[in-house]
């Protein structure tokens, strides 16, 4: 929610509650507590309320409704609690550093922003929910809804202050496009799928000046090899465009990269080389969907860094019933679900205990 703005692509895999008996302490963020029962109510709503659940699937398609509301997935509960921790920390940060408390007008704007983000997320995943996104908010418990809207307002305010994001307006997007025009060229590509045993020979032929077509014909086991590896052209409106851009990287025209990707092909692991053989400039009208996607990703990345910095400085405690607070080498401080020991280890421990008792 505000973390749809702050961390739009955060995985939300389902919902889970450890230990429904006992009160528990919930989470504590700089002495502000979200009670355990409040979190349980939220997790239950997320997994059982149909319209809310549908829009949550828009955020991440693996968010599934579950029949047993007392046996949710541990990793999923930790993800939701992580979002709640972030929301509280962001709200505290803007209040402490900017003296910000959302007004009635701010909360109304945040509600609209939240609804728009839920609607966009559902549409981007081709989901048809049985009600508008406003109904998803209505299905939230009262305290949850108030917290989400308030945190969304705080997030929007923070983004306006740190100036790390680009507005998603047509003039701003067109300006971004003009500054990155070549990134939106329609590209024609050729490929070579090479068995690992042939990679050394491929590299030698490449070093001696063999062309893309010659390399593909000599070494590729893909059907396109007989045609010199010609694989097709992809423009910004193509669903495969982002993947193609990643595949070709920064390698120049009519050149295979020297370092391939390893892909699964016909049951084996093979080396994939992708080369751009032609570039055709695209207009902004043709590229605007990809430009919007790129700017959103850039905004999310910058916002993630700000959120991570806030969390580093926060004093946070999490009831083990909902996960553990720790530091990830890739995503920074977060709530995570500890890995369960393997059945083999558990069995071994039981056998060892029995042996000690018997002795």
Rosetta blueprint (number, residue, H / E / L):
1 X L
2 X H
3 X H
4 X H
5 X H
6 X H
7 X L
8 X L
9 X L
10 X L
11 X L
12 X L
13 X L
14 X L
15 X L
16 X L
17 X L
18 X L
19 X L
20 X L
21 X L
22 X L
23 X L
24 X L
25 X L
26 X L
27 X E
28 X E
29 X E
30 X L
31 X L
32 X E
33 X E
34 X E
35 X L
36 X H
37 X H
38 X H
39 X H
40 X H
41 X H
42 X H
43 X H
44 X H
45 X H
46 X H
47 X H
48 X H
49 X L
50 X H
51 X H
52 X H
53 X H
54 X H
55 X H
56 X H
57 X H
58 X H
59 X H
60 X L
61 X L
62 X L
63 X L
64 X L
65 X L
66 X L
67 X L
68 X L
69 X L
70 X L
71 X L
72 X L
73 X L
74 X H
75 X H
76 X H
77 X H
78 X H
79 X H
80 X H
81 X H
82 X H
83 X H
84 X H
85 X H
86 X H
87 X H
88 X H
89 X H
90 X H
91 X H
92 X H
93 X H
94 X H
95 X H
96 X H
97 X H
98 X H
99 X L
100 X L
101 X L
102 X L
103 X L
104 X H
105 X H
106 X H
107 X H
108 X H
109 X H
110 X H
111 X H
112 X H
113 X H
114 X H
115 X H
116 X H
117 X H
118 X H
119 X H
120 X H
121 X H
122 X H
123 X H
124 X H
125 X L
126 X L
127 X L
128 X L
129 X L
130 X L
131 X L
132 X L
133 X H
134 X H
135 X H
136 X H
137 X H
138 X H
139 X L
140 X L
141 X L
142 X H
143 X H
144 X H
145 X H
146 X H
147 X H
148 X H
149 X H
150 X H
151 X H
152 X H
153 X H
154 X H
155 X H
156 X H
157 X H
158 X H
159 X H
160 X H
161 X H
162 X H
163 X L
164 X L
165 X L
166 X L
167 X L
168 X L
169 X L
170 X H
171 X H
172 X H
173 X H
174 X H
175 X H
176 X H
177 X H
178 X H
179 X H
180 X L
181 X H
182 X H
183 X H
184 X H
185 X L
186 X E
187 X E
188 X E
189 X E
190 X E
191 X E
192 X E
193 X E
194 X E
195 X E
196 X H
197 X H
198 X H
199 X H
200 X H
201 X H
202 X H
203 X H
204 X H
205 X H
206 X H
207 X H
208 X L
209 X L
210 X L
211 X L
212 X H
213 X H
214 X H
215 X H
216 X H
217 X H
218 X H
219 X H
220 X L
221 X L
222 X L
223 X H
224 X H
225 X H
226 X H
227 X H
228 X L
229 X L
230 X E
231 X E
232 X E
233 X E
234 X E
235 X L
236 X L
237 X L
238 X L
239 X L
240 X L
241 X H
242 X H
243 X H
244 X H
245 X H
246 X H
247 X H
248 X H
249 X L
250 X L
251 X L
252 X L
253 X L
254 X L
255 X L
256 X L
257 X L
258 X L
259 X L
260 X L
261 X E
262 X E
263 X E
264 X E
265 X E
266 X L
267 X L
268 X E
269 X E
270 X E
271 X E
272 X E
273 X E
274 X E
275 X E
276 X E
277 X E
278 X E
279 X E
280 X E
281 X L
282 X L
283 X L
284 X H
285 X H
286 X H
287 X H
288 X H
289 X H
290 X H
291 X H
292 X H
293 X H
294 X H
295 X H
296 X H
297 X H
298 X H
299 X H
300 X H
301 X H
302 X H
303 X H
304 X H
305 X H
306 X H
307 X H
308 X H
309 X H
310 X H
311 X H
312 X H
313 X L
314 X L
315 X L
316 X E
317 X E
318 X E
319 X L
320 X H
321 X H
322 X H
323 X L
324 X E
325 X E
326 X E
327 X E
328 X E
329 X L
330 X L
331 X L
332 X E
333 X E
334 X E
335 X E
336 X E
337 X L
338 X L
339 X L
340 X L
341 X L
342 X L
343 X H
344 X H
345 X H
346 X H
347 X H
348 X H
349 X H
350 X H
351 X H
352 X H
353 X H
354 X H
355 X H
356 X H
357 X H
358 X H
359 X L
